[in-house]
Amino acid sequence: MAKRPARVLSGGEQQRLALARAWLLNPQVLFLDEPTSALDPAAIKAVEDAVLEFHRSGTRIVMTTHDLHQARRLADDVLFLHNGELIEHTSADDFLLLPPPPRRERLFGASWFGNPEALELCD
C-alpha cells in the first residue's frame, strides 16, 4: 500500500490511509461520516479497530452510522437524529438494551430494542 497512489487503493485501504493520515495529526476530535459503508467485512474490522485505537488514545470520535450493531460495538453515546432533529441522546447501552421511548419506537418500528437476545443474534 505504501508505494501505490491513493487513487488505486481499494475502499478499505483508502479508509485506513485516511485514518493513518489523521493519526499523524493527533486530533482531539475526529469526525467520521459512515467510515465503513460499502466495505467488505475484513476492511470494516480494520477500520473499526483503528477507530477504537483513536478512542483509546483519548481522541473523541463523532461518527455517523446506520449500522446499529456497529454503534453497539463502538459507541459510548448515541444521538438519534430524524429529519435533522435530535430525538434522543443516551448511552449506547441504554439506547440498544432498554425498551425504546414511544417516539423512537414509532419512528423505527423496531421490536428488537430492549431485547438483548435479539441483538446477540445479529452480531
WOPELIN-V532731 format. One record per backbone hydrogen bond with DSSP energy under -0.5 kcal/mol. NH is the residue of the N-H (numbers start at 1). CO is the residue of the C=O. Records with the same first field share a line. If there is no record, write none. Layout:
NH=CO, CO
This chain:
4=1
8=5
9=6
14=10
15=11
16=12
17=13
18=14
19=15
20=16
21=17
22=18
23=19
24=20
25=21, 22
26=22, 23
27=22
30=60
32=30, 62
34=32, 64
37=34
39=36
44=40
45=41
46=42
47=43
48=44
49=45
50=46
51=47
52=48
53=49
54=50
55=51
56=52
57=53
58=55
59=54
60=28
62=30
63=61
64=32
68=66
71=67
72=68
73=69
74=70
75=71
78=90
80=78, 88
81=79
82=85
85=82
87=80, 85
88=80
90=78
92=76
95=91
96=92
97=93
98=94
105=101
106=102
107=103
108=104
109=105
111=109
113=110
114=96
115=112
116=114
118=115
119=115
120=116
121=117
122=118, 119
123=119, 120
